[in-house]
């Protein structure tokens, strides 16, 4: 069935930078447009990214543009003994996007980006994806590719900053 969606999309990358440096990047919501090929612009209400913060996005696919709203649902900075996790829920489709940062033995970070649909995807979002964004299968492939690009761009920026 063309309306089915994957409940979990996930990819990881190893970054030669400490977890706190990577944390600074992934929690910079306004900078996400530099890394994510789908994000045009993000604005955080009140300007401070923290647990419960809300933000608006302008997303894109080719010439198409659409707004979404998000809310930070997990905000746990990494420590020497615990991984960090930053997650936000998108209001319109109910998906949860997250970044997990795990310090590695060599002083680097394993960064995992996920898109989960723990409560399903809203009917309106499913319809719009089918009618406007090319259908679930091609849109999911676009999201999967976008996750990989986002991870690679964050890695490049984190490692460039460390080399300084």
N, C-alpha and C positions, 0 to 999 in steps of 0.2 A: 504494500500500500504506500502511495507516494506521500501521505501525510504523517507517516511514522517518523519519529525523531530519535536520535541517540540520547540516552539519559546522561551519558558522560563522555566528554571529549577531554583528552589529557595529553600533555607532552612535557618533557623535562629537558634541561640542559645543564651542563657543568660550566661554572663561571669561575675564573681565576681572580676572584675578589672576595673579600670577607662579607659575611651575611649582612652586617649592619650597613655596608655600602650599597648592597643590592636592595636592602629594605628601603633605603632613602629613595631609590629610583621607583620601585613598584608602588610605593604609597604616594607618589607625586601624580595624582589623578590628572591635573592639567597638562602634564608632560606626556600622557599616554598617547596623544595624537602623533608624537614623534615615533612611537614604537608600533602601535597597532595600525594595520592598514585599513581598518574599518572605521577608526575614530577620526573625525575632523577636528572636534574641539570638545573639551570638558571644562565645566566650571563648578567649583565646590561652593555651596552656600556657606557664607561666613568665612570662606578661605582656608579653614583648618580641617585637615584630614584626620579623623579620629573615629572611634566607635560611635555609630549612630549618625555620622555626618551624611548629608545628602548632596547629590550633585546632578547636573544635567549634562547630557552628551548630545552631540550632533554626529550621527553615523553616516556612512556612505557605502554605496555599491555602484561603481561606475558614476553616472551622472545623478543617480537617485540619492536623496538625502532624507533622513528621518530622525526625529528627536527621541531620546529615551531618558528616563530618570533612574538614578541608583541610590542605594543606601548602604553604607558600610555596616556589615553584620559581624565581621570578625576583624580584630585589630590587635594582634599579639606580636610584638617585636621579637626577633630571635635573641636568644641568650647563648652562652657557651654550652649549656646543657639541654636547651629545648629549641626545636624548630620555630620559626616565625610563621604566622599565617595572616594574610590580608585577604578579605573577601567582601564582595558586595553583591546585593540582589538588584536585578533590573526589574523595575516596577511593571513595565508593560508586558513582559513575557514570563516573569517569575523565575528566570534562571539565576543561578548563583555563579559568579566568576570568582576565582581565587588564585592566589599565589602562595605557594608553600616554599619556605627557604630553610634548607637544611645545611648547616655548616659541615664541610667535609674535612677529613683528617689532614689534608694538605693546606688548610687555611682558606679554601675556596668555599663555594656555595653550590648546592644542587638546587636549582629553581624549577618548580613544577607549576604550570598554569593549567587550570581546569575550568571547564564549563559544565555545570551540573544542572539537572532539572529535577530536583527532589520532590517538587509539588506539581510536576508536569509543566507543560508550556500552555499559556493561555490560548483559548480557541481563536481569539482575534489574531494573535500572533501567528498561529498556524495557517489561518486563512490568508493573511497578508504575505506570509512567506511563499505560499503556493501561488498567489495571484501576481505578486509584485517582484519578489526576489528570486524567482526561478524554480521554486520547489524545494522541499526539504533536503533531498540528496545533494544537489549542487550547492545549496547554501551551506549545508554541513561541511562539505569539502572545502568551501571558501573559509569557513570558520577554522577548520583544522589547519589549513595553510596559514591563516592569519595568526593562530597561536604560535606556530613555528617561527614565523617572521618576527612576532613580538618578542619571543624568547631570544632570538638571535640578535635583535637590535638592542635589547637590554644588556645582553652579554657584552656586545661591542662597546657600549657606553660605559658599563661598569669597569671593564678591563682597561679602557682608555683612561678613565679617571685614576685608577690605581697606578698605572704607568706614569701618569701625571705630567 
